[in-house]
Structures are given as structure tokens and as C-alpha cells.
């Protein structure tokens, strides 16, 4: 899949979360700030499946890594 198709909305949909802009902003506002010493995938608000997906994509520097980094930055 083309990495350019991975947007923050697509990431939220992939994670099974509401993916409209207002819901994304609400999620970020509710979970920010995430302490710098906590890796994004270790945050307490993820399900096991979400955590596994995020961890795998970051470790493998896979197609989703860029947009996951964006989410990480927005949660700090």
C-alpha cells in the first residue's frame, strides 16, 4: 500500500476508533500530555490489539510509522 494514503484519519480507523477530525481532536485532547518516558504503544489507553499494531509498525518502520509518529508528537 502506498504510504501516502496513511493519514491520521486512516490510522484511527485502523485502530477501530472514530476517525472524523472532531473525534481525533477529542481523543488527543483527552489523552494529552503523554509523558515523554512512556512509549506511545505502552500508553494505558490502548487495547492489546491496538498496542500490538502500534508497536509492530514502529519497530518495523513500516508504512504506518510516519503517521504513528505524527500521533505521538500530537500527544506530547
C-alpha positions in Angstrom: 0.0 0.0 0.0 1.2 3.5 -0.8 2.4 5.2 2.4 0.9 8.5 1.2 -2.5 7.0 1.8 -1.9 6.7 5.5 -3.4 9.7 7.2 -4.3 10.3 10.8 -7.9 9.5 10.0 -6.9 6.3 8.3 -4.8 5.4 11.4 -7.7 6.0 13.7 -9.9 3.8 11.5 -7.3 1.1 11.5 -7.2 1.3 15.3 -11.0 0.9 15.4 -11.5 4.4 16.7 -13.8 7.2 15.4 -11.9 8.8 12.6 -13.6 12.1 11.9 -11.5 15.2 12.6 -13.5 16.3 15.7 -13.2 12.8 17.3 -9.5 12.7 16.6 -9.0 16.1 18.3 -11.1 15.0 21.2 -9.1 11.8 21.6 -5.8 13.8 21.5 -7.2 16.4 24.0 -8.3 13.7 26.4 -5.0 11.8 26.4 -2.5 14.6 26.2 0.0 15.1 27.6 1.6 11.6 27.4 4.7 11.5 29.5 7.9 11.5 27.4 9.2 8.4 29.2 6.2 6.4 28.0 6.4 4.9 24.5 3.3 5.6 22.5 2.3 1.9 22.3 2.7 1.5 26.1 0.1 4.2 26.8 -2.6 2.9 29.1 -5.5 3.8 26.9 -4.8 1.3 24.1 -6.4 -2.1 23.8 -4.0 -5.1 23.5 -4.7 -5.3 19.7 -4.1 -1.5 19.2 -0.9 -1.8 21.3 0.4 -4.7 19.2 -0.3 -2.9 16.0 1.4 0.3 17.0 4.4 -1.5 18.4 4.9 -3.7 15.3 4.5 -0.8 12.9 7.0 1.4 14.7 9.6 -1.4 15.3 9.5 -2.5 11.7 9.5 1.1 10.5 6.5 0.0 8.3 4.2 2.1 6.2 2.2 3.3 9.1 5.3 4.6 11.1 5.1 8.2 9.8 1.6 8.8 10.8 2.1 7.0 14.1 5.0 9.4 14.7 2.6 12.2 14.0 0.1 10.9 16.5 2.9 10.5 19.0 4.0 14.1 18.6 0.5 15.4 18.9 0.0 13.5 22.2 3.2 15.0 23.8 
